[in-house]
Structure formats: C-alpha cells, structure tokens
Amino acid sequence: MVDPSSGAEKNNGSFSSLGLSEPLVKAVAEQQYTKPYPIQQEAIPPILRGKDILGIAKTGSGKTASFVLPILELFHRTKSVSSRYASVLVLVPTRELAGQVADVFQELGAHLFPKVKTVAVYGGVSINPQMQAVHGADIIVATPGRLLDLIGQHALRLSDVEILVLDEADKMLELGFADEMDKLFGLLPKKRQTILFSATLGDAIQDINATLLHNPVKIEVGEEETNLDLIEQIAYTVDAERKGPFLRYLIKTETMNQVLVFVSSTRTADNLVVKLTKNGIQAAAIHGQKGQQIRTEVLQKFKAGKLTVMVATDLLARGIDIQLLPYVINFDLPRSPKDYVHRIGRTGRAEATGKAISLITPDDQHHFKIIQKKMGKRVEQIDTADMDLQGY
C-alpha cells in the first residue's frame, strides 16, 4: 500500500498542494477546514513518501488529520483495500480517543472508492461484536490491552501491518501500557512505516524512537494558541442558589441550540441534566462514571446537533473537538486559568466566532479576577440580582 516514490507538490497553503487527491480535498472542505495546520503541512508530505515520523504535538495542534489524510491517500492511490488483515494499526491510550480517531478516518474517507473500513477496538465493552467487526478491516484503531485480547482470541493478526501509528505515546506509557506495547511491537513486521506522536519527548519516548523508528523526520509543533479575539466573553454575577434557574433562562431566552456546559463534578453534571430535562431542554452528561456506550452516543448526538446541551467535566472534555460550536458556558469555574482558556477555546474555532459565558458567584470573584489577569483580557460582568427568574 505504501507509495514511497510519491512526492508532494510545492506547498502553497492548500490541502491539494500537500499531495492529496480530490476525494480527500472534498471531504476536508465538508469538515470546514479552511487551510492546513502547521503540523499537517510538515507531516503529510513525508508520510506520503513512506518516511518514519517523530512528532511532538499537543492536543489541538491538528495532529490526527496529519496522519489520517496521508494514510487515506495511500489507500486511494493503490486502490487496494482487500487484504484479509488490516494494513494500518493506530495505537491510542483511551477509549474516547480510539472512537474519535476512527470517526476522523470515516469522515475524511467519505468519498473514497473502494471504501476504506476503519474499526475502533477498546475495553470497557463486550469483545464479541469487536471480534466480528475486525474481519476485513483495513485500519484498526485500538487501545493496547483490547488489541492483545483480540489477538489472543485469534480474531486478528498483525502480520500484514504496513503502517503503525502511535498516537499520544507518552500517555500510553503514563497509563502503564509499556508491557502491552512491547508485546505488540514483537508481533509486528520488521519492515513497516512507523509514525509516532507524543506531547513530550522524555527518555521513554527517546527509547521508542531508537528502537522502532528508522531515520525519522522530526516534527515539533506547539499547541495552537486559542484566538481569544474570536470569542465573545461575558460573565453574569449570580447567587449560587440561582445558578440553575439562570442557566435555563439563558438557554431559553437566547434560543441556544448547541451549548457545552462545564461543571466541576459528576454529581453536579447529573443534577443539572435532571433539572434541564424537567424544564423541557434536551440535555445529557458526559463524565467518567458513565458507561462507554452512553458517552459515545451522547457525543455523537451533540456533534450532530440532535442534543441541545451537553454537560461535561474537564477530564472527559479535554479530547472533545467540535467544529463551529456556538456556545460554551462555565456553570462552575475551572481550577486553573489554563483550563479556562482551554474550555472557552472549544468555541471560536476555524475562524468562526463563538460565545463563552461564565456564571460567577460572590465566592468566585477573586478567582475570576486571577483568570482574567492571566488571560490578559477583562470580561464584562452583568449583575443578575434584579432579573426575574420565576418559572425557570
């Protein structure tokens, strides 16, 4: 499948100039990506030439598409997706990331023919449907433990893998997957292309680089800065006992149809959903105490615009990427200014404007001043004491 002789045209700031074919450029446009991120500009051409990659890139830098697009392009060029076993393996640290990476493959490969079959496999759910799903898959996106389980059940083998991607390799090591990864590396063909992405370049990653990568192209791209100028920020001062009614008032009076609400705890998330639902607002929560299937369904419904409010804790929301999200509401303030910027940066993406709203109680005032100082922006505060929230 790998086509190492294929170079890219001179890059002129478009996806087509990176060597991508029309079906992929069309899919990229439909996902409303206006131009390649720096990491995509640097990674796509050498991946198409069959080079190994060592990429240092944080969440939000555009790294997923930087390996998804060239891998799909290589399938498109060879027109061969009929191997019995997968020729591409993507290893990831978490269930959420497995699902999201598989979704990106499916979205960006929507116009390819023949179709490229991508399957995500991870623990926390029944293995039996996954054993059936991997048959005939071209691309497997997997967490290490579940992949070893499937190999142990003889549901798949890695002998046909031509491209290995390690996404968030440092996180996999942090989560204790080192032994599983070593076992998997021993099952892979020696001759293959390896693409490694990590947020940091520690000793363990250097060891993997020395062991697995052959003369890699090194790419280092920092996390994309959130453009705060595209985000309209506003804060409402509200007593703690009036926060719930005021949230419902905001959603209804501003006719919000897609809003991500951040809270500080799973308990608050669940309580908020109950109150919103009772008041006729479609809402669901996503947090660590929800089952994997429920979390996946909630995220899919919210992305598709079939759910008005998704209530999330910081832990579960860090990997969520939603294009053109119009509203983010901080029901509770985060602990750090950095998390505040990360939260509100969920809106105002792809050069589109967005609105970020924070509910500030008297106890929050000092902390919110610190957040504004660190951010370098003053946020207008509106007092809600005189607002009539009866009926909300």
N, C-alpha and C positions, 0 to 999 in steps of 0.2 A: 504493500500500500504506500509506503514512504516513497516520495519522488524527490530524491536529493539533488537532482540536476536542475530543478526548477528554481530560478531566482525570482525576486520581485522587481517590479518596475521602480524607477526612481520615485520616492515618496513625495507626493505633493499635498499631503494633508487629508487625503480621502481614503476610504476603505479599499476602493478598487485599485488605488496606486500601491497598496501593500501586497498585491498579487492575488486578491480574492475574486472569485467568479461572480457572475451576475446573480445567480440564485441567493448567494450569501449577502451580497450588497443589498439586494431587495429586502431580505429578512432583517438586516441591520437597520435599514430605513424604517421598516414597520415597527421596530422596537424603539424608534425615535432617538437613536444615537446619531448625533449630528456630525461628529468627527472622531477619529481615533484618539484614545488616551495615550499619553507618552509611553506607557508600558506596552500597549498594543503596537505602536509604531516600531518599538525596538524588538519585540519578541516575535511577531508574526513572520517577518521575512526569514530569520534564521531557522525557525521551526519548519517552515516550508522547505528549507534546504536540507533538512534532516539533522540539524545540529542539536546537541545536548544544550540545555538551558539551566543556568543557576540564577534564579530571580529572587531579589529581596524586595518584597512588596507587601504593604499592609492592606487590610480590608478597605475597600472604597477606592482602590487605585485602578480598577478595571482589569485585574489580572485574569478573571475567569474567561472573559471573551478573548483574552490574548492567547490562550491555548485552545479554547473551543473552536474558534474560527479557522485557524490553520489546520487543525485535525479534520474538521469537516471538509475543508478544501481538498485535503489529500484524498479523502474518500471520493469526492466529486471527480477528481482528476483520473482516478483509477477505475471508476465505475464498478468497483468490486467490493461488495459487502456480503458475500455469500459464504464466508468461512464458517465452519461448524462452531468454532470457539472465537471469543472476542479477540480482536487485534489491538484494542486500546483499553488500558486499565488506568483509572483515575482513583488514587487512594486519598481519602479525606478523613478528618478526625471526628466529625459529628454527624448524626442523622440529618440534622437540618441542612448542613452544607451538602451532603450527598443528594438530598432532594432538590436543592437549589441548582447545583451544578448540572444535574440531569435535566432539569427544566430548561436551562440555558442551551444545552445541546439540542433539545427538541424544538425550542423557539427559533434558534438560528439555523437549524437544519430543515425548517418547514417546507422549503421549496426545492430541496434536493431530490433527485431521482436517479437510481433507486433510493428508497428511503433508508436512512441510517437508524438502526434500532439501538436506543440507549436505555439501560436498565440501572436503577439505583438499588443497592442492597445494603441493609444495615440492621443492627439488632434492635430489640425492643418490640418487634412484631413477629408474627409467625414466619418460620422459614419456608414452609411448604409452597406458598404462592411464589416466593422468590426462586425456589428451585425450578419451577416451571418457567418463570419469566426469563431466566438467563439463557434458555435454549435459543440459539440463533441470534443472540445479542451481538452487535458489532462493538459496542462500547459499554464497559461495566464501570460504574461509579460506586465505590464501596468503602465502608469502614473496615479496618484490617481484621477485627475479630470475626465478623459475619462472613467475610470472604473466605477465611480459613475454614469456617463451619461448612460452607458450601462446597469447598474443595474436598473436605473430609467426607461429605455425603456423595461425592463423585458427580455433583451437579454441573461442575465446570472444571476446566484446567487452564493453566496459564501458558501452555507451550506455544500458542500462536500469537502471543502479545508482541507487537512491534513497537508500540509506544507506551511508555509508563509515565504517568504524571503523578507527582507527589505534591498535593495542594495543602498548604499550611503544615508543612513538615515539622516545624518546631512545635506546633500544637499537638501533633500526634505523639511526639516524644514526651511532651509535658504530661499527656494523659496516660502514659505508661504503655504505649504500643510498640516499644522498641523491640521486644522479643518477637511479637507477631510480624513486624515489618521485616526482621531478619529472616524469619521462616519464608515469607512471601518472596523476598529477593532471591532466595535459594531455588525457588520454583520457576523463576522467570528465565527466558532465553538470554544467553550472554550477549547475543547480538540484538540490540534494540536501541531506540532513541529514548532518552530519559530527560524529563522536564521537571525541575524541582523549584517550587516556590515556598518561601519562608518569610515571615515578618522580620526575623532577626538572623544574624549569621554567627551563631555560637559555635563552640567546639564540636558539639554533636553533629551539627549541620555540615561543618567542615569535614568531619569524618565520612559522612554520607557522600559528600562531594568527591572526596578522594577515592572512595570505594566504588561508587556507582556511575559517576559521570565521566565521560571521555572528552577531554579538551572542550569544556562547556563555554558557551557565550555567557558572560556575566552581565546581568542587568540589575540596576538598583534604582528604584523609583520610590519616592516618599509618598505618603498618603495624600490624596488630593485635598487641597485646602477647601473648606466649606466657604462658598461665596455668600457671606452674610448680607451683602447688598441686595441679593435676590430674594431675601426672606423678610417679610414684613413681621416684625416682632411687636407684640403688645402684651401687657400684663394687667390683670384685674386683681385688685385687693379685695379679699373676701374672707369673712369669718369661716373657721373650719367647718362649722355645722351647716353652712350654706353652700359649701363647695359642690355637693351633689346636685341640688336644685339649680345652681347657676350653670353647671356643665350642661344640664338638659336644656336650660333656657338658651344657651349659646348655640347648641346644635340645631335646635328647632328654629330660632329666630334668624339665624344666618343660613338656614337651609343647607347645612353641611351634608354632603352625600358620601364623603370618604374621609374619615378622620382617624388618625392614630393617636391614642391616648396613652401616655406613660404614667405608671404608678410605681410606688416604692415597694409593694409587697404582693404576693399571690393572693392573700386574703382580701386586700383592697380591690384587686382586679376582679375577683369573683363577685364581691358585693356590688361593685359598680355595674357589672353586667346585669345582675338581677334587677337593680333599680332602673337601668336604662330600658331593659326589655319590658318591664311593667309599665313604663311610660311610652310605649309604642315605638321605641328606637331599636332597630336591629343592631345587636352587639354580641361580641364573643371575645373571650380572653385567650391569650396565648402565654403560657408560662411553664416552668419545669415540672409542675405537678399534673399537667395534662398529658394524656397518652399521645404517642407519636402520631397515630392516625388522626386524632382530633386536631392536633396542632397543624398538620399538613392541610387538612380540609379547611380550617379557619383561614389560613394564609392564602390558599387558593381562591376562596370566596372573596376575601378582601381585595386581593390583587385584581380580580375580575370585576370589581365594582358591585358585587352582589351582597355586600355586608357594609353597613354604614359606618360602624365603629369597631375597631379592633383595639382592645385594651392589652397592653404589654408591659412586662417588667424589662429592665435594662438587659438582663442576662440573655433573655430569649430574643431580644430585638436587635442585637449587635450585628447579626448576619443577614438581616432582612433588607432587601434592596427593592424599592418600589418606585418605578418611574412616574414622574408627574403627580406626586402625592400633594393634594392642595392644602391639607391642614394637619398640623401636629399640635397636640395640647399636652402641656405638663400639668396633670392633675396634682401630682406631687413633684417637687423639685428633686433633681438628682443630687448625689452627694458631692460631685466634683464639677467645676466649670467645664472641664474637658468633656464630660458626659453630657452636659447641657448642649454644647455645640454639636456633639455627635447626634443627639436626639433631634434638634431642630434642623440639622443637615439632611434629615430624611425628606424634607420638602425643599423647594427651591433648587431642584436638580435639572440637569440637561438644559440649562439656560432658561428655565421657566420659573416664574415667581411662585412663591408659596407663603403661607401664613403660619406663624408659630405663636401660640397663646400659652401664657403661664398663669396659673391661679396661685396668688400669693397671700398666705395668711399672715397675721401680725408676727407670728413666730418665725416666718420665712424671711422677713425683711432684711435682716443683717446678711444672711447667706446670699440672698438675691443681689445685694449690693456688691458682694465679693465676685459673684458670677459676672456681673456687668463690667466690673473693673478689669477682670482677667480677659474678658472678651473684647474690651476696648470699645464698647458700644453702650449707650444709655437707652433703656427701654421705657417707653411711655407707660405709666401706670394709671389705670382708671378705677376710681372708687365705686364699689357696687352697693354701699350701705343703703342708699335710697331706692334701689331697684326693687320692684315688687315681684317676688318670685312665687307668689301664690299660684298653685296649680301646676308647678313644675317639680 
